[in-house]
């Protein structure tokens, strides 16, 4: 489908311009004329321009930047500015190239008569289904600022949760990386220097020093093949995870891991409960809310379980029973949801579930980082110290011989 640039006039004399998709120029022109618009200019753009957003945008918009965007949008809507002026200001402030182009497309669609939710729905790369539904609910109720404020509060909580998880994961990775770098430096640069210093006495090196030297010698000859195999394995896993079946299988495996699995279950429980509670608070029916909340769950296996839960709820099952059958959420969370349904306070109970498991997850992550830090430091210290001692053993041996 081609993309056409247009400039048309409304019956009141005002003009508008932008871009529109169509099969051919005559059909696009007929569509404008059927709407009572006078076509001044209409010409086809190159097909490559349609791919601009995906080809030249710098990846997806970070969640933190999306939060800032919504805070600015909420403030501008509250100020009472005209809608097109609001989007002009948002476009000027957007620092992400792909997102800025998307906002221009949204503004052009709104100028052409579409509602904000309709314009946003055309760009699922940056505006998820949950967000579009939120904006639509605000437009229909005439209370868009309050709806945006609720969504901003939700985003802040999700950003905080993600930062906690990233911090808990990144710190051990940094420690391991530094430790491996130090060990690699000792083995590849320092150890050969010591061997050359020992000279002919290298034939009578202690067995531990000789063994370490042999390991380094053999490792150097196999370094490139091992690196190629490792890189190939990583690329293979990444490619497999990019497929739907691969992501489903790996995410299911993660849930079964001893320590990581419990953290992943709690993390996804918070995501589901927080999102579902936010949607229900806006007056969305349970089935539609659960379908929308699936998009916020990062684990594919749990997200797939939500599909079966939606079907069971349609057939008359309660939310607690539908979520209990896949056995992917904690039992306590299921029991709390059951109480919320019985008392008619499901949305508030979902917030309680999210807060409870968020606090529990925070405690677990703090404990994890607390004992992982000294454990890693101890392992790296023993490893580095052992290598240094083994390197200096010949020196100690020669010193003992001289002293004797």
WOCOR-V806009 format. One record per helix or strand. SS is the DSSP state (H for helix, E for strand). FROM is the first residue (numbers start at 0). TO is the last residue. If there is no record, write none. Layout:
ss:SS from:FROM to:TO
ss:SS from:FROM to:TO
This chain:
ss:E from:1 to:8
ss:E from:14 to:21
ss:H from:24 to:33
ss:E from:37 to:44
ss:H from:46 to:55
ss:H from:62 to:78
ss:H from:82 to:92
ss:H from:96 to:110
ss:H from:115 to:120
ss:H from:128 to:140
ss:H from:143 to:203
ss:H from:206 to:220
ss:H from:222 to:241
ss:H from:243 to:255
ss:H from:259 to:280
ss:H from:285 to:295
ss:H from:299 to:313
ss:H from:318 to:324
ss:H from:330 to:342
ss:H from:345 to:402
